[in-house]
Amino acid sequence: MERVLLLCRAGFEGELAAEAQARAAAVGLPGFCRARAGEARAEWCPSPDAELTAGQAVERFAREVPLGELVFARQLLLAAPVRSGLPPEDRAGPLLEIFAGFGRPVDGLVVETPDVDGLKPLQALCRKFAPIFERALGRAGLWCPGQAEHRAHLVFLSTVAAQPALAWLANSSPWPGGIARLRLPGDIASRSARKLEEAVVTFLGPEERAARLREGMRAVDLGAAPGGWSQLLARRGLLVTAVDNGPLDPAALKSGLVEHQREDGFRYRPPNPVDWLVCDMVEQPGRVAHLVARWLAEGWCRECIFNLKLPMKRRQVEVERCRALIDHALDEAGVPHRLAFKQLYHDREEVTGHLRRVDP
Ligand SMILES: C[S@@+](CC[C@H](N)C(=O)[O-])C[C@H]1O[C@@H](n2cnc3c(N)ncnc32)[C@H](O)[C@@H]1O
């Protein structure tokens, strides 16, 4: 394992490579990222170093660069080079040799492809190959569910080429492709609701959800129409003020927990502080960043999930500019806080932010 394999949305490889390289450099790991546009993956390789082997450098990357801090990464894997020329009659043999060389027991197996339309036909092969390779890992004594720190990954790039890799359980996504599996009811008012549900399961663990996003809490939804986000919050039992000059879908109002306010989201102020602000207004990212920082600084909410629509160019720079703007505003106001951004599977040309007041 002499490289780190990162998966992302196709078209964002450049952003991912830039942030991975910068994050690694910040923890004293010089290296370079290889990424080709449209491949939905990037590889970070350590620079030759007198003190660390390549294997040690990638282990340090996995331990010191949290996946949660890489905005554009969906998955983080320790990988061998791509194994090409796999014999179709025995793909497992050569791949198993590589895993034997890793010498690590594994807790599970994911057989996947990068999220590229042209590779979708390979998914049938992945499904068929998974049980075959699981048995092969078992015969080799490497299959140790519940007793291992790593999960095996095979990332297929063609019918005869796959990249063997390990995910460190403590710093990887549990979902194939890093794509959260969501269960949403059929009557939700908008497709965009998937973004909020994915944000909730990405940014909040099960206990945090139970404690901080629960029945009886109050939320404001800025840019709420047609109402999918409000509807999801109401399903969790929150009382929601849905702010939008546009009309809400009747489905969003059915619970009786959503109240519609026809008002501009930048002018609206809650009569009393609320627990949550969510914001999906299509606006310049800098304006939204200012707004959410103000809500926290004024004590109008304690926690916030918001979407930033990115410009066509310099997208990573724009995210970092918004991060700096929010941090600066809240530091000036003396508000201890945590801020994270992620490009979710359901985010297209956008990223989702999670901002929270943390009292010492
Ligand atoms: C992407 S849609 C929101 C979809 C919503 N999250 C859902 O799940 O149904 C963006 C909404 O933001 C609203 N919007 C844009 N600028 C706004 C503003 N200044 N004040 C209030 N709403 C605004 C638009 O009217 C539009 O309904």
The ligand as an SDF file (V2000), in Angstrom:
LIG
                    3D

 27 29  0  0  0  0  0  0  0  0999 V2000
  -33.4080   24.7720   -4.1760 C   0  0  0  0  0  0  0  0  0  0  0  0
  -34.8960   25.5150   -3.7200 S   0  0  0  0  0  0  0  0  0  0  0  0
  -35.1520   24.8630   -2.1240 C   0  0  0  0  0  0  0  0  0  0  0  0
  -35.7000   23.4950   -2.1060 C   0  0  0  0  0  0  0  0  0  0  0  0
  -36.0890   23.0700   -0.7020 C   0  0  0  0  0  0  0  0  0  0  0  0
  -34.9160   22.8660    0.1260 N   0  0  0  0  0  0  0  0  0  0  0  0
  -36.9030   21.8010   -0.6900 C   0  0  0  0  0  0  0  0  0  0  0  0
  -36.4480   20.7800   -0.1580 O   0  0  0  0  0  0  0  0  0  0  0  0
  -38.0220   21.8280   -1.2120 O   0  0  0  0  0  0  0  0  0  0  0  0
  -34.4270   27.1440   -3.4130 C   0  0  0  0  0  0  0  0  0  0  0  0
  -35.5280   28.0210   -2.8680 C   0  0  0  0  0  0  0  0  0  0  0  0
  -34.9110   29.1950   -2.3600 O   0  0  0  0  0  0  0  0  0  0  0  0
  -35.8280   30.2400   -2.5070 C   0  0  0  0  0  0  0  0  0  0  0  0
  -35.1190   31.5240   -2.3610 N   0  0  0  0  0  0  0  0  0  0  0  0
  -34.1110   32.0200   -3.0970 C   0  0  0  0  0  0  0  0  0  0  0  0
  -33.7410   33.2390   -2.6260 N   0  0  0  0  0  0  0  0  0  0  0  0
  -34.5290   33.4700   -1.5540 C   0  0  0  0  0  0  0  0  0  0  0  0
  -34.6450   34.5310   -0.6220 C   0  0  0  0  0  0  0  0  0  0  0  0
  -33.8530   35.6100   -0.7140 N   0  0  0  0  0  0  0  0  0  0  0  0
  -35.5460   34.4410    0.3600 N   0  0  0  0  0  0  0  0  0  0  0  0
  -36.3470   33.3620    0.4770 C   0  0  0  0  0  0  0  0  0  0  0  0
  -36.2850   32.3170   -0.3710 N   0  0  0  0  0  0  0  0  0  0  0  0
  -35.3920   32.3690   -1.3680 C   0  0  0  0  0  0  0  0  0  0  0  0
  -36.4600   30.0120   -3.8640 C   0  0  0  0  0  0  0  0  0  0  0  0
  -37.7350   30.6150   -3.8940 O   0  0  0  0  0  0  0  0  0  0  0  0
  -36.5330   28.4810   -3.9090 C   0  0  0  0  0  0  0  0  0  0  0  0
  -37.8250   28.0660   -3.5310 O   0  0  0  0  0  0  0  0  0  0  0  0
  1  2  1  0
  2  3  1  0
  2 10  1  0
  3  4  1  0
  4  5  1  0
  5  6  1  0
  5  7  1  0
  7  8  2  0
  7  9  1  0
 10 11  1  0
 11 12  1  0
 11 26  1  0
 12 13  1  0
 13 14  1  0
 13 24  1  0
 14 15  1  0
 14 23  1  0
 15 16  2  0
 16 17  1  0
 17 18  1  0
 17 23  2  0
 18 19  1  0
 18 20  2  0
 20 21  1  0
 21 22  2  0
 22 23  1  0
 24 25  1  0
 24 26  1  0
 26 27  1  0
M  CHG  2   2   1   9  -1
M  END
$$$$
